[in-house]
Amino acid sequence: KIEPSAISSGARLDAMLREMEDLFAARFARGDKKRAQARLRSGATHKSHHFSTFRSGLLLGLGVP
């Protein structure tokens, strides 16, 4: 059982999250909170560069001879 304290309650954490989203929206999203939330909560996306590497290799392979 967890004792009620400031650490175990989510109210302070929620307030900090809202404050961070407001600051991010003001600085990087020109005040658009919806865009800021989408950018902050999207997570990391992994992009592969397989096609561009293949294309560069193919063009170099054709151009060198």
CHARMM internal coordinates of N, CA and C (Angstrom, degrees):
IC EDIT
DIST 1 N 1 CA 1.4465
DIST 1 CA 1 C 1.5273
ANGL 1 N 1 CA 1 C 108.52
DIST 1 C 2 N 1.3228
ANGL 1 CA 1 C 2 N 116.10
DIHE 1 N 1 CA 1 C 2 N 136.37
DIST 2 N 2 CA 1.4567
ANGL 1 C 2 N 2 CA 121.54
DIHE 1 CA 1 C 2 N 2 CA -178.19
DIST 2 CA 2 C 1.5161
ANGL 2 N 2 CA 2 C 109.72
DIHE 1 C 2 N 2 CA 2 C -98.94
DIST 2 C 3 N 1.3185
ANGL 2 CA 2 C 3 N 115.20
DIHE 2 N 2 CA 2 C 3 N 131.98
DIST 3 N 3 CA 1.4573
ANGL 2 C 3 N 3 CA 119.66
DIHE 2 CA 2 C 3 N 3 CA 177.40
DIST 3 CA 3 C 1.5249
ANGL 3 N 3 CA 3 C 109.37
DIHE 2 C 3 N 3 CA 3 C -74.21
DIST 3 C 4 N 1.3276
ANGL 3 CA 3 C 4 N 117.49
DIHE 3 N 3 CA 3 C 4 N 141.84
DIST 4 N 4 CA 1.4641
ANGL 3 C 4 N 4 CA 119.00
DIHE 3 CA 3 C 4 N 4 CA 178.26
DIST 4 CA 4 C 1.5314
ANGL 4 N 4 CA 4 C 110.33
DIHE 3 C 4 N 4 CA 4 C -67.61
DIST 4 C 5 N 1.2992
ANGL 4 CA 4 C 5 N 116.13
DIHE 4 N 4 CA 4 C 5 N 122.19
DIST 5 N 5 CA 1.4589
ANGL 4 C 5 N 5 CA 121.45
DIHE 4 CA 4 C 5 N 5 CA 178.48
DIST 5 CA 5 C 1.5274
ANGL 5 N 5 CA 5 C 108.82
DIHE 4 C 5 N 5 CA 5 C -150.51
DIST 5 C 6 N 1.3065
ANGL 5 CA 5 C 6 N 115.51
DIHE 5 N 5 CA 5 C 6 N 177.43
DIST 6 N 6 CA 1.4601
ANGL 5 C 6 N 6 CA 120.37
DIHE 5 CA 5 C 6 N 6 CA -178.77
DIST 6 CA 6 C 1.5254
ANGL 6 N 6 CA 6 C 111.37
DIHE 5 C 6 N 6 CA 6 C -66.96
DIST 6 C 7 N 1.3205
ANGL 6 CA 6 C 7 N 116.69
DIHE 6 N 6 CA 6 C 7 N -30.58
DIST 7 N 7 CA 1.4608
ANGL 6 C 7 N 7 CA 120.22
DIHE 6 CA 6 C 7 N 7 CA -178.25
DIST 7 CA 7 C 1.5201
ANGL 7 N 7 CA 7 C 111.20
DIHE 6 C 7 N 7 CA 7 C -74.31
DIST 7 C 8 N 1.3092
ANGL 7 CA 7 C 8 N 116.92
DIHE 7 N 7 CA 7 C 8 N -38.32
DIST 8 N 8 CA 1.4555
ANGL 7 C 8 N 8 CA 119.64
DIHE 7 CA 7 C 8 N 8 CA -175.23
DIST 8 CA 8 C 1.5291
ANGL 8 N 8 CA 8 C 113.26
DIHE 7 C 8 N 8 CA 8 C -81.99
DIST 8 C 9 N 1.3198
ANGL 8 CA 8 C 9 N 118.46
DIHE 8 N 8 CA 8 C 9 N -15.18
DIST 9 N 9 CA 1.4634
ANGL 8 C 9 N 9 CA 118.92
DIHE 8 CA 8 C 9 N 9 CA 179.57
DIST 9 CA 9 C 1.5250
ANGL 9 N 9 CA 9 C 110.12
DIHE 8 C 9 N 9 CA 9 C -88.85
DIST 9 C 10 N 1.2975
ANGL 9 CA 9 C 10 N 116.38
DIHE 9 N 9 CA 9 C 10 N 144.31
DIST 10 N 10 CA 1.4495
ANGL 9 C 10 N 10 CA 121.03
DIHE 9 CA 9 C 10 N 10 CA -177.11
DIST 10 CA 10 C 1.5131
ANGL 10 N 10 CA 10 C 113.28
DIHE 9 C 10 N 10 CA 10 C -88.67
DIST 10 C 11 N 1.3225
ANGL 10 CA 10 C 11 N 118.52
DIHE 10 N 10 CA 10 C 11 N -2.33
DIST 11 N 11 CA 1.4604
ANGL 10 C 11 N 11 CA 120.98
DIHE 10 CA 10 C 11 N 11 CA -176.85
DIST 11 CA 11 C 1.5249
ANGL 11 N 11 CA 11 C 111.57
DIHE 10 C 11 N 11 CA 11 C -64.64
DIST 11 C 12 N 1.3116
ANGL 11 CA 11 C 12 N 116.28
DIHE 11 N 11 CA 11 C 12 N -44.45
DIST 12 N 12 CA 1.4626
ANGL 11 C 12 N 12 CA 119.55
DIHE 11 CA 11 C 12 N 12 CA -179.15
DIST 12 CA 12 C 1.5326
ANGL 12 N 12 CA 12 C 110.53
DIHE 11 C 12 N 12 CA 12 C -67.74
DIST 12 C 13 N 1.3090
ANGL 12 CA 12 C 13 N 116.75
DIHE 12 N 12 CA 12 C 13 N -40.54
DIST 13 N 13 CA 1.4601
ANGL 12 C 13 N 13 CA 121.28
DIHE 12 CA 12 C 13 N 13 CA 178.57
DIST 13 CA 13 C 1.5221
ANGL 13 N 13 CA 13 C 110.87
DIHE 12 C 13 N 13 CA 13 C -64.57
DIST 13 C 14 N 1.3132
ANGL 13 CA 13 C 14 N 117.74
DIHE 13 N 13 CA 13 C 14 N -42.27
DIST 14 N 14 CA 1.4651
ANGL 13 C 14 N 14 CA 121.42
DIHE 13 CA 13 C 14 N 14 CA 177.33
DIST 14 CA 14 C 1.5254
ANGL 14 N 14 CA 14 C 111.17
DIHE 13 C 14 N 14 CA 14 C -62.52
DIST 14 C 15 N 1.3229
ANGL 14 CA 14 C 15 N 116.93
DIHE 14 N 14 CA 14 C 15 N -39.27
DIST 15 N 15 CA 1.4669
ANGL 14 C 15 N 15 CA 120.47
DIHE 14 CA 14 C 15 N 15 CA 178.24
DIST 15 CA 15 C 1.5191
ANGL 15 N 15 CA 15 C 110.94
DIHE 14 C 15 N 15 CA 15 C -65.53
DIST 15 C 16 N 1.3276
ANGL 15 CA 15 C 16 N 116.73
DIHE 15 N 15 CA 15 C 16 N -40.10
DIST 16 N 16 CA 1.4678
ANGL 15 C 16 N 16 CA 120.03
DIHE 15 CA 15 C 16 N 16 CA 178.14
DIST 16 CA 16 C 1.5201
ANGL 16 N 16 CA 16 C 111.18
DIHE 15 C 16 N 16 CA 16 C -66.37
DIST 16 C 17 N 1.3339
ANGL 16 CA 16 C 17 N 116.87
DIHE 16 N 16 CA 16 C 17 N -38.31
DIST 17 N 17 CA 1.4610
ANGL 16 C 17 N 17 CA 121.85
DIHE 16 CA 16 C 17 N 17 CA 178.58
DIST 17 CA 17 C 1.5294
ANGL 17 N 17 CA 17 C 110.48
DIHE 16 C 17 N 17 CA 17 C -64.13
DIST 17 C 18 N 1.3276
ANGL 17 CA 17 C 18 N 116.56
DIHE 17 N 17 CA 17 C 18 N -45.22
DIST 18 N 18 CA 1.4648
ANGL 17 C 18 N 18 CA 120.51
DIHE 17 CA 17 C 18 N 18 CA 178.25
DIST 18 CA 18 C 1.5282
ANGL 18 N 18 CA 18 C 111.19
DIHE 17 C 18 N 18 CA 18 C -62.25
DIST 18 C 19 N 1.3326
ANGL 18 CA 18 C 19 N 116.16
DIHE 18 N 18 CA 18 C 19 N -41.92
DIST 19 N 19 CA 1.4621
ANGL 18 C 19 N 19 CA 120.26
DIHE 18 CA 18 C 19 N 19 CA 179.74
DIST 19 CA 19 C 1.5343
ANGL 19 N 19 CA 19 C 110.69
DIHE 18 C 19 N 19 CA 19 C -63.49
DIST 19 C 20 N 1.3230
ANGL 19 CA 19 C 20 N 117.29
DIHE 19 N 19 CA 19 C 20 N -41.37
DIST 20 N 20 CA 1.4586
ANGL 19 C 20 N 20 CA 121.32
DIHE 19 CA 19 C 20 N 20 CA 178.90
DIST 20 CA 20 C 1.5247
ANGL 20 N 20 CA 20 C 111.07
DIHE 19 C 20 N 20 CA 20 C -64.89
DIST 20 C 21 N 1.3282
ANGL 20 CA 20 C 21 N 117.42
DIHE 20 N 20 CA 20 C 21 N -41.79
DIST 21 N 21 CA 1.4618
ANGL 20 C 21 N 21 CA 120.54
DIHE 20 CA 20 C 21 N 21 CA 177.92
DIST 21 CA 21 C 1.5225
ANGL 21 N 21 CA 21 C 110.78
DIHE 20 C 21 N 21 CA 21 C -64.05
DIST 21 C 22 N 1.3306
ANGL 21 CA 21 C 22 N 117.62
DIHE 21 N 21 CA 21 C 22 N -39.62
DIST 22 N 22 CA 1.4661
ANGL 21 C 22 N 22 CA 120.65
DIHE 21 CA 21 C 22 N 22 CA 178.17
DIST 22 CA 22 C 1.5220
ANGL 22 N 22 CA 22 C 111.40
DIHE 21 C 22 N 22 CA 22 C -64.25
DIST 22 C 23 N 1.3337
ANGL 22 CA 22 C 23 N 116.43
DIHE 22 N 22 CA 22 C 23 N -43.22
DIST 23 N 23 CA 1.4646
ANGL 22 C 23 N 23 CA 120.17
DIHE 22 CA 22 C 23 N 23 CA 178.67
DIST 23 CA 23 C 1.5250
ANGL 23 N 23 CA 23 C 111.16
DIHE 22 C 23 N 23 CA 23 C -64.40
DIST 23 C 24 N 1.3255
ANGL 23 CA 23 C 24 N 116.74
DIHE 23 N 23 CA 23 C 24 N -43.09
DIST 24 N 24 CA 1.4613
ANGL 23 C 24 N 24 CA 121.04
DIHE 23 CA 23 C 24 N 24 CA 179.42
DIST 24 CA 24 C 1.5232
ANGL 24 N 24 CA 24 C 110.84
DIHE 23 C 24 N 24 CA 24 C -64.05
DIST 24 C 25 N 1.3323
ANGL 24 CA 24 C 25 N 116.00
DIHE 24 N 24 CA 24 C 25 N -41.83
DIST 25 N 25 CA 1.4696
ANGL 24 C 25 N 25 CA 120.10
DIHE 24 CA 24 C 25 N 25 CA 179.59
DIST 25 CA 25 C 1.5248
ANGL 25 N 25 CA 25 C 110.64
DIHE 24 C 25 N 25 CA 25 C -64.10
DIST 25 C 26 N 1.3155
ANGL 25 CA 25 C 26 N 116.90
DIHE 25 N 25 CA 25 C 26 N -40.69
DIST 26 N 26 CA 1.4694
ANGL 25 C 26 N 26 CA 120.15
DIHE 25 CA 25 C 26 N 26 CA -179.27
DIST 26 CA 26 C 1.5187
ANGL 26 N 26 CA 26 C 111.35
DIHE 25 C 26 N 26 CA 26 C -66.64
DIST 26 C 27 N 1.3242
ANGL 26 CA 26 C 27 N 117.61
DIHE 26 N 26 CA 26 C 27 N -38.70
DIST 27 N 27 CA 1.4643
ANGL 26 C 27 N 27 CA 121.08
DIHE 26 CA 26 C 27 N 27 CA -175.07
DIST 27 CA 27 C 1.5206
ANGL 27 N 27 CA 27 C 114.15
DIHE 26 C 27 N 27 CA 27 C -85.58
DIST 27 C 28 N 1.3472
ANGL 27 CA 27 C 28 N 117.13
DIHE 27 N 27 CA 27 C 28 N -47.74
DIST 28 N 28 CA 1.4538
ANGL 27 C 28 N 28 CA 120.70
DIHE 27 CA 27 C 28 N 28 CA -168.17
DIST 28 CA 28 C 1.5185
ANGL 28 N 28 CA 28 C 115.15
DIHE 27 C 28 N 28 CA 28 C -109.77
DIST 28 C 29 N 1.3195
ANGL 28 CA 28 C 29 N 118.41
DIHE 28 N 28 CA 28 C 29 N -16.00
DIST 29 N 29 CA 1.4662
ANGL 28 C 29 N 29 CA 120.43
DIHE 28 CA 28 C 29 N 29 CA -177.34
DIST 29 CA 29 C 1.5219
ANGL 29 N 29 CA 29 C 111.73
DIHE 28 C 29 N 29 CA 29 C -117.89
DIST 29 C 30 N 1.3197
ANGL 29 CA 29 C 30 N 116.94
DIHE 29 N 29 CA 29 C 30 N 16.17
DIST 30 N 30 CA 1.4690
ANGL 29 C 30 N 30 CA 123.15
DIHE 29 CA 29 C 30 N 30 CA 178.35
DIST 30 CA 30 C 1.5248
ANGL 30 N 30 CA 30 C 112.55
DIHE 29 C 30 N 30 CA 30 C 53.37
DIST 30 C 31 N 1.3301
ANGL 30 CA 30 C 31 N 116.31
DIHE 30 N 30 CA 30 C 31 N 39.09
DIST 31 N 31 CA 1.4546
ANGL 30 C 31 N 31 CA 121.63
DIHE 30 CA 30 C 31 N 31 CA 175.99
DIST 31 CA 31 C 1.5186
ANGL 31 N 31 CA 31 C 115.51
DIHE 30 C 31 N 31 CA 31 C 84.88
DIST 31 C 32 N 1.3194
ANGL 31 CA 31 C 32 N 118.02
DIHE 31 N 31 CA 31 C 32 N -1.37
DIST 32 N 32 CA 1.4640
ANGL 31 C 32 N 32 CA 121.70
DIHE 31 CA 31 C 32 N 32 CA -179.20
DIST 32 CA 32 C 1.5308
ANGL 32 N 32 CA 32 C 109.18
DIHE 31 C 32 N 32 CA 32 C -84.85
DIST 32 C 33 N 1.3364
ANGL 32 CA 32 C 33 N 116.48
DIHE 32 N 32 CA 32 C 33 N 101.28
DIST 33 N 33 CA 1.4619
ANGL 32 C 33 N 33 CA 121.02
DIHE 32 CA 32 C 33 N 33 CA -175.08
DIST 33 CA 33 C 1.5247
ANGL 33 N 33 CA 33 C 112.18
DIHE 32 C 33 N 33 CA 33 C -67.20
DIST 33 C 34 N 1.3177
ANGL 33 CA 33 C 34 N 117.57
DIHE 33 N 33 CA 33 C 34 N -36.41
DIST 34 N 34 CA 1.4591
ANGL 33 C 34 N 34 CA 120.56
DIHE 33 CA 33 C 34 N 34 CA -178.72
DIST 34 CA 34 C 1.5301
ANGL 34 N 34 CA 34 C 110.48
DIHE 33 C 34 N 34 CA 34 C -65.03
DIST 34 C 35 N 1.3194
ANGL 34 CA 34 C 35 N 117.01
DIHE 34 N 34 CA 34 C 35 N -42.92
DIST 35 N 35 CA 1.4631
ANGL 34 C 35 N 35 CA 121.81
DIHE 34 CA 34 C 35 N 35 CA 178.44
DIST 35 CA 35 C 1.5329
ANGL 35 N 35 CA 35 C 110.75
DIHE 34 C 35 N 35 CA 35 C -65.96
DIST 35 C 36 N 1.3283
ANGL 35 CA 35 C 36 N 116.43
DIHE 35 N 35 CA 35 C 36 N -39.71
DIST 36 N 36 CA 1.4589
ANGL 35 C 36 N 36 CA 120.87
DIHE 35 CA 35 C 36 N 36 CA 179.27
DIST 36 CA 36 C 1.5258
ANGL 36 N 36 CA 36 C 110.89
DIHE 35 C 36 N 36 CA 36 C -64.80
DIST 36 C 37 N 1.3268
ANGL 36 CA 36 C 37 N 117.44
DIHE 36 N 36 CA 36 C 37 N -42.84
DIST 37 N 37 CA 1.4622
ANGL 36 C 37 N 37 CA 120.54
DIHE 36 CA 36 C 37 N 37 CA 179.10
DIST 37 CA 37 C 1.5193
ANGL 37 N 37 CA 37 C 110.79
DIHE 36 C 37 N 37 CA 37 C -64.50
DIST 37 C 38 N 1.3138
ANGL 37 CA 37 C 38 N 117.61
DIHE 37 N 37 CA 37 C 38 N -40.56
DIST 38 N 38 CA 1.4575
ANGL 37 C 38 N 38 CA 120.64
DIHE 37 CA 37 C 38 N 38 CA 179.12
DIST 38 CA 38 C 1.5227
ANGL 38 N 38 CA 38 C 110.79
DIHE 37 C 38 N 38 CA 38 C -63.81
DIST 38 C 39 N 1.3263
ANGL 38 CA 38 C 39 N 116.51
DIHE 38 N 38 CA 38 C 39 N -39.14
DIST 39 N 39 CA 1.4625
ANGL 38 C 39 N 39 CA 120.48
DIHE 38 CA 38 C 39 N 39 CA 179.58
DIST 39 CA 39 C 1.5206
ANGL 39 N 39 CA 39 C 112.13
DIHE 38 C 39 N 39 CA 39 C -70.93
DIST 39 C 40 N 1.3099
ANGL 39 CA 39 C 40 N 117.03
DIHE 39 N 39 CA 39 C 40 N -39.49
DIST 40 N 40 CA 1.4616
ANGL 39 C 40 N 40 CA 120.36
DIHE 39 CA 39 C 40 N 40 CA -178.99
DIST 40 CA 40 C 1.5194
ANGL 40 N 40 CA 40 C 112.41
DIHE 39 C 40 N 40 CA 40 C -72.73
DIST 40 C 41 N 1.2949
ANGL 40 CA 40 C 41 N 117.81
DIHE 40 N 40 CA 40 C 41 N -35.65
DIST 41 N 41 CA 1.4699
ANGL 40 C 41 N 41 CA 121.31
DIHE 40 CA 40 C 41 N 41 CA -174.17
DIST 41 CA 41 C 1.5183
ANGL 41 N 41 CA 41 C 113.67
DIHE 40 C 41 N 41 CA 41 C -96.69
DIST 41 C 42 N 1.3121
ANGL 41 CA 41 C 42 N 118.16
DIHE 41 N 41 CA 41 C 42 N 2.78
DIST 42 N 42 CA 1.4577
ANGL 41 C 42 N 42 CA 119.73
DIHE 41 CA 41 C 42 N 42 CA -177.15
DIST 42 CA 42 C 1.5188
ANGL 42 N 42 CA 42 C 112.62
DIHE 41 C 42 N 42 CA 42 C -71.79
DIST 42 C 43 N 1.3199
ANGL 42 CA 42 C 43 N 117.85
DIHE 42 N 42 CA 42 C 43 N -28.01
DIST 43 N 43 CA 1.4587
ANGL 42 C 43 N 43 CA 120.62
DIHE 42 CA 42 C 43 N 43 CA -178.56
DIST 43 CA 43 C 1.5141
ANGL 43 N 43 CA 43 C 110.69
DIHE 42 C 43 N 43 CA 43 C 83.51
DIST 43 C 44 N 1.2894
ANGL 43 CA 43 C 44 N 115.17
DIHE 43 N 43 CA 43 C 44 N 177.40
DIST 44 N 44 CA 1.4627
ANGL 43 C 44 N 44 CA 120.37
DIHE 43 CA 43 C 44 N 44 CA -178.80
DIST 44 CA 44 C 1.5219
ANGL 44 N 44 CA 44 C 109.54
DIHE 43 C 44 N 44 CA 44 C -83.12
DIST 44 C 45 N 1.2889
ANGL 44 CA 44 C 45 N 115.65
DIHE 44 N 44 CA 44 C 45 N 133.48
DIST 45 N 45 CA 1.4608
ANGL 44 C 45 N 45 CA 120.56
DIHE 44 CA 44 C 45 N 45 CA 175.91
DIST 45 CA 45 C 1.5150
ANGL 45 N 45 CA 45 C 108.26
DIHE 44 C 45 N 45 CA 45 C -109.17
DIST 45 C 46 N 1.2979
ANGL 45 CA 45 C 46 N 115.81
DIHE 45 N 45 CA 45 C 46 N 135.79
DIST 46 N 46 CA 1.4574
ANGL 45 C 46 N 46 CA 121.45
DIHE 45 CA 45 C 46 N 46 CA -179.20
DIST 46 CA 46 C 1.5117
ANGL 46 N 46 CA 46 C 108.44
DIHE 45 C 46 N 46 CA 46 C -99.32
DIST 46 C 47 N 1.3168
ANGL 46 CA 46 C 47 N 115.69
DIHE 46 N 46 CA 46 C 47 N 119.13
DIST 47 N 47 CA 1.4585
ANGL 46 C 47 N 47 CA 120.33
DIHE 46 CA 46 C 47 N 47 CA 178.43
DIST 47 CA 47 C 1.5197
ANGL 47 N 47 CA 47 C 108.36
DIHE 46 C 47 N 47 CA 47 C -104.30
DIST 47 C 48 N 1.3054
ANGL 47 CA 47 C 48 N 115.28
DIHE 47 N 47 CA 47 C 48 N 135.24
DIST 48 N 48 CA 1.4550
ANGL 47 C 48 N 48 CA 118.78
DIHE 47 CA 47 C 48 N 48 CA 176.68
DIST 48 CA 48 C 1.5281
ANGL 48 N 48 CA 48 C 108.30
DIHE 47 C 48 N 48 CA 48 C -100.14
DIST 48 C 49 N 1.2909
ANGL 48 CA 48 C 49 N 114.81
DIHE 48 N 48 CA 48 C 49 N 149.92
DIST 49 N 49 CA 1.4600
ANGL 48 C 49 N 49 CA 120.38
DIHE 48 CA 48 C 49 N 49 CA -178.37
DIST 49 CA 49 C 1.5282
ANGL 49 N 49 CA 49 C 110.60
DIHE 48 C 49 N 49 CA 49 C -116.56
DIST 49 C 50 N 1.3130
ANGL 49 CA 49 C 50 N 115.80
DIHE 49 N 49 CA 49 C 50 N 33.41
DIST 50 N 50 CA 1.4576
ANGL 49 C 50 N 50 CA 119.57
DIHE 49 CA 49 C 50 N 50 CA -177.07
DIST 50 CA 50 C 1.5173
ANGL 50 N 50 CA 50 C 111.85
DIHE 49 C 50 N 50 CA 50 C -65.02
DIST 50 C 51 N 1.3223
ANGL 50 CA 50 C 51 N 117.72
DIHE 50 N 50 CA 50 C 51 N -44.70
DIST 51 N 51 CA 1.4615
ANGL 50 C 51 N 51 CA 119.89
DIHE 50 CA 50 C 51 N 51 CA -176.37
DIST 51 CA 51 C 1.5197
ANGL 51 N 51 CA 51 C 111.23
DIHE 50 C 51 N 51 CA 51 C -67.75
DIST 51 C 52 N 1.3224
ANGL 51 CA 51 C 52 N 118.09
DIHE 51 N 51 CA 51 C 52 N -42.29
DIST 52 N 52 CA 1.4628
ANGL 51 C 52 N 52 CA 119.77
DIHE 51 CA 51 C 52 N 52 CA -179.39
DIST 52 CA 52 C 1.5254
ANGL 52 N 52 CA 52 C 110.92
DIHE 51 C 52 N 52 CA 52 C -67.45
DIST 52 C 53 N 1.3280
ANGL 52 CA 52 C 53 N 117.74
DIHE 52 N 52 CA 52 C 53 N -34.65
DIST 53 N 53 CA 1.4634
ANGL 52 C 53 N 53 CA 120.88
DIHE 52 CA 52 C 53 N 53 CA 176.30
DIST 53 CA 53 C 1.5197
ANGL 53 N 53 CA 53 C 110.15
DIHE 52 C 53 N 53 CA 53 C -67.15
DIST 53 C 54 N 1.3117
ANGL 53 CA 53 C 54 N 116.73
DIHE 53 N 53 CA 53 C 54 N -42.67
DIST 54 N 54 CA 1.4680
ANGL 53 C 54 N 54 CA 120.88
DIHE 53 CA 53 C 54 N 54 CA 177.44
DIST 54 CA 54 C 1.5224
ANGL 54 N 54 CA 54 C 111.15
DIHE 53 C 54 N 54 CA 54 C -61.46
DIST 54 C 55 N 1.3207
ANGL 54 CA 54 C 55 N 116.62
DIHE 54 N 54 CA 54 C 55 N -45.65
DIST 55 N 55 CA 1.4596
ANGL 54 C 55 N 55 CA 121.15
DIHE 54 CA 54 C 55 N 55 CA -178.98
DIST 55 CA 55 C 1.5249
ANGL 55 N 55 CA 55 C 110.93
DIHE 54 C 55 N 55 CA 55 C -63.81
DIST 55 C 56 N 1.3247
ANGL 55 CA 55 C 56 N 117.42
DIHE 55 N 55 CA 55 C 56 N -43.02
DIST 56 N 56 CA 1.4707
ANGL 55 C 56 N 56 CA 120.84
DIHE 55 CA 55 C 56 N 56 CA 178.70
DIST 56 CA 56 C 1.5185
ANGL 56 N 56 CA 56 C 110.76
DIHE 55 C 56 N 56 CA 56 C -63.52
DIST 56 C 57 N 1.3235
ANGL 56 CA 56 C 57 N 117.19
DIHE 56 N 56 CA 56 C 57 N -43.21
DIST 57 N 57 CA 1.4644
ANGL 56 C 57 N 57 CA 120.96
DIHE 56 CA 56 C 57 N 57 CA 178.43
DIST 57 CA 57 C 1.5156
ANGL 57 N 57 CA 57 C 111.90
DIHE 56 C 57 N 57 CA 57 C -63.98
DIST 57 C 58 N 1.3141
ANGL 57 CA 57 C 58 N 116.52
DIHE 57 N 57 CA 57 C 58 N -40.50
DIST 58 N 58 CA 1.4570
ANGL 57 C 58 N 58 CA 120.67
DIHE 57 CA 57 C 58 N 58 CA 179.73
DIST 58 CA 58 C 1.5314
ANGL 58 N 58 CA 58 C 110.82
DIHE 57 C 58 N 58 CA 58 C -65.32
DIST 58 C 59 N 1.3175
ANGL 58 CA 58 C 59 N 116.87
DIHE 58 N 58 CA 58 C 59 N -45.69
DIST 59 N 59 CA 1.4631
ANGL 58 C 59 N 59 CA 119.84
DIHE 58 CA 58 C 59 N 59 CA -179.74
DIST 59 CA 59 C 1.5334
ANGL 59 N 59 CA 59 C 111.70
DIHE 58 C 59 N 59 CA 59 C -67.29
DIST 59 C 60 N 1.3187
ANGL 59 CA 59 C 60 N 117.33
DIHE 59 N 59 CA 59 C 60 N -38.46
DIST 60 N 60 CA 1.4674
ANGL 59 C 60 N 60 CA 119.93
DIHE 59 CA 59 C 60 N 60 CA 176.04
DIST 60 CA 60 C 1.5330
ANGL 60 N 60 CA 60 C 110.43
DIHE 59 C 60 N 60 CA 60 C -66.22
DIST 60 C 61 N 1.3271
ANGL 60 CA 60 C 61 N 115.66
DIHE 60 N 60 CA 60 C 61 N -40.29
DIST 61 N 61 CA 1.4559
ANGL 60 C 61 N 61 CA 119.51
DIHE 60 CA 60 C 61 N 61 CA 178.82
DIST 61 CA 61 C 1.5194
ANGL 61 N 61 CA 61 C 112.68
DIHE 60 C 61 N 61 CA 61 C -64.77
DIST 61 C 62 N 1.3102
ANGL 61 CA 61 C 62 N 117.50
DIHE 61 N 61 CA 61 C 62 N -33.37
DIST 62 N 62 CA 1.4617
ANGL 61 C 62 N 62 CA 120.99
DIHE 61 CA 61 C 62 N 62 CA 178.22
DIST 62 CA 62 C 1.5330
ANGL 62 N 62 CA 62 C 111.68
DIHE 61 C 62 N 62 CA 62 C -81.58
DIST 62 C 63 N 1.3175
ANGL 62 CA 62 C 63 N 115.92
DIHE 62 N 62 CA 62 C 63 N -31.02
DIST 63 N 63 CA 1.4630
ANGL 62 C 63 N 63 CA 119.80
DIHE 62 CA 62 C 63 N 63 CA -175.15
DIST 63 CA 63 C 1.5124
ANGL 63 N 63 CA 63 C 114.06
DIHE 62 C 63 N 63 CA 63 C -83.12
DIST 63 C 64 N 1.3095
ANGL 63 CA 63 C 64 N 119.48
DIHE 63 N 63 CA 63 C 64 N -29.64
DIST 64 N 64 CA 1.4772
ANGL 63 C 64 N 64 CA 122.11
DIHE 63 CA 63 C 64 N 64 CA -176.29
DIST 64 CA 64 C 1.5227
ANGL 64 N 64 CA 64 C 111.81
DIHE 63 C 64 N 64 CA 64 C -68.71
DIST 64 C 65 N 1.3324
ANGL 64 CA 64 C 65 N 121.40
DIHE 64 N 64 CA 64 C 65 N -44.97
DIST 65 N 65 CA 1.4651
ANGL 64 C 65 N 65 CA 119.91
DIHE 64 CA 64 C 65 N 65 CA -179.34
DIST 65 CA 65 C 1.5052
ANGL 65 N 65 CA 65 C 111.24
DIHE 64 C 65 N 65 CA 65 C -66.36
END
COOR INIT
IC SEED 1 N 1 CA 1 C
IC BUILD
